[in-house]
Amino acid sequence: MATVYHHQTPFFTPNPKPLRPAKTAASTIYCFAKSSNNKDPFEKKKQAHVDYDAGTHKLSTRIPGVRKSDLPKRHRLRVEGDRFQKDWAVSEVVERIIKLHHWEDIESVLNRWAGRFARKNFPVLIREITMRGSIEHGIQVFNWMKNQKNYCARNDIYNMMIRLHARHNRIDQARGLFFEMQKWRCKPDVETYNALISAHGRAGQWRWGVNIMEDMLREAIPPSRTTYNNLIHACGSSGNWREALKVCKKMTDNGIGPDLVTHNIVLSAYKSGSQYSKALSYFELMRGTNVNPDTTTLNIVINCLVKLGKYEEAIKVFNSMREKRSKCRPDIVTYTSIMHMYSVCGQVENCHSVFSTLIAEGLKPNIVSYNALIGAYASLGLSEQASSTFYEMKKRGTRPDVVSYTSLLNAFGKSQQPQKAKEVFDMMRKNNCKPNLVSYNALIDAYGSNGFLAEAVELLREMEQAGLQPNAVSISTLLAACGRCCEKVKIDSILKAANLRGIELNTIAYNAGIGSYMNVGEYEAALDLYKRMRKKRVRPDSVTYNVLISGCCKMSKYSEALDFLVEMRDLKIPFSKEVYSSAICAYSKQGQLAEAESIFGMMKMDGLQPDVIAYTAMLHTYTTAEQWEKAFAVFQEMEVNGVQPDSVACAALMRSFNRGSQPGKVLLLADFMRDKNIPFIDAVFFEMVSACTILRDWKTLTDVIHTMEDSLPRISVGTLNHLLHSFAKVGKIDTMLKLFLKMVASGAEVDSTTYSILLKDLLAAGYWRKYIEVMQWMEDAGVPPSPQMYNNILSFAHTSAGPENGAAIRERIESLKTKSGYSLLKSKGCDPPLPANTLIGSL
């Protein structure tokens, strides 16, 4: 170890023994700046610490303080005669105290310090301790200090302790220090009142801040600009931006002009009060009066632009800050705000790019930056990326907080991994991070959205046992889960539980309850809950009416759906795109084409660009009205407006073409879907098969079958049955059988309906041997043939097969019935529909 003093730049002395291998201790070098001629014991000196083995360096500030040589003779002799007394610098004492736990013997360190006999060391010691932010250490040092004989109470010491308590939201203790200092005959000054106002401002107690300022005026202590700034911040941080403006006006009336800090506090007050447009107007006023903004100002402006959805303008401000000549360089808050913006927009890649830029610019990400990135991944259910970022954060020495754990939990919940979400929740408690209400709600949503309703309800009880009262979000999450699981009884139970606990449901909770009742087909229960909502004076929104209208349409209650639409219009609730789409559907089902077209036109007049759902509703409307020309025009309009059609929209247009005797256009639309990479669904395959059947285009139909082969297990039974029947109608029995065997081999759903269609078509074509073989397949598959199937083949044997084939058919049928272990026809009390002479001949 080497120590070198210098005047200008640090000079590192190499190891004096270069031939020997360097030891670990010798590879650590401390460099101090040599003190100037001014012998101020409290002058700050820079200290550089370089550890070559670890590859780290650290720059710190060293304060010597009053040392042993500067003490009065009586104290110096006492110290020199005791080998346990140490001549430590103030900075060294602080380091030793901070290394100890607050429950360890801190006073033993202080009692060994020779500098305790110098009263001047006490304020510096308290200042350095409070700057570290450890309140437990600060309290113990302060209490020890008051017990020293040479201690003298000072305002600056109490002011620093009040600020330290304010940083930890210990307002009562801060006020206690305020009254204690007066008992020690320390008259509070302007800095004391500023510290106390700031303490109440941090706690959101702005009225206390106003009262303290009035006490200050009664004591004839003139407020400073900092006093007004603290009071404005106290009002603004609580969302009382109007009160903040009143204080600002009082400030100017008393002859104290605002500075840039004041302007930033006013902007922050507007932001806290959700007055984002007013904040931007105030910023323009600042620029008009030649007030140069700083980084904090522009950070607030970016945040307001993001809240207003003006993302392009936010990016412009951000890019202007990154220019070389810019005086306001972006800081960690700036980058985090931009990351949050991309997270809201769902642009995770851009969010990660900003995070990488942050690191490339030499800034160290904080917990908020990591949480923003994890939250961005969680919003899209990207659990792997969220987990990777979480563990990278821990690896870099940043301890996760409750937001980090909750975001990761939410990521696993949205990626349908509730068990891993529970593991994160358990890890959270294991690491002494207490879950909050949002954490419990996220885990309830993870369980509920994946069908684990029992676990979600049990978690609600666990939440109450942990001392957390469920809120409306908890109830709405459970109600939505009940709707997904079709548990009508549990919907009633959850609503009763909320009522017993005194939880006031908000609009979102009522919407979840109404939607759940609609999902399980309980229209009357949904209507009763809606009436209760109105009785409780909870104002419904567009989501409420969209749930009611769409639910009524699903239950074919179209007149009731239109009644809700009229009621919504009477309440002057603005229509959303979803409401317009549901209304179009309701008018379409009622056969009111003109009203549906009118609603679609109103949607455009209101400035709402129709989305794919609205266009699809109009396509269904024109399909019902058998107006394929207008349906095709709507589809073209969708393309012109840049709305990408989906599979449902294409299927609706195909159905319109088939009904309008335009099967050729169906196949052209299928080619369009291939070019646009639009996936084919059951309805699309159904319409394509119908079009090929109408056109008798068997080659194309065979191509359709090849296209369907990979998705056979996912295609509905109705579509497959239609396809089988289409081949049978044109006499392609072999192709029909091949398709059926492919269906069975692929694991597609085959029920008695499919077998019934197959048997009828085989019998109509005279393939009685295949008919009996298929019946044997049914027995092997565990699907017993119905009595009607036996009757049909026996009737065919009597009327169409001839005597020789008829006898063979009856023999094989009897053999099949005997092999199955019972006589189905007799067990059902049914006899074959054969005439009496046939029965006599068979005997």
PyMOL commands that set and color helices and strands:
alter all, ss='L'
color gray80, all
select helices_A, chain A and resi 25-27+68-70+73-80+90-99+106-111+114-117+121-132+135-146+155-167+171-183+190-202+206-218+225-237+241-253+260-272+276-288+295-307+311-321+332-345+348-360+367-379+383-395+402-414+418-430+437-448+453-465+472-485+488-500+507-519+523-535+542-554+558-570+577-589+593-605+612-624+628-640+647-659+663-675+682-695+698-714+717-729+733-746+752-764+768-780+787-799+802-820+824-827+836-842
alter helices_A, ss='H'
color red, helices_A
select strands_A, chain A and resi 3-6+28-33+45-51+56-62
alter strands_A, ss='S'
color yellow, strands_A
deselect
rebuild
show_as cartoon
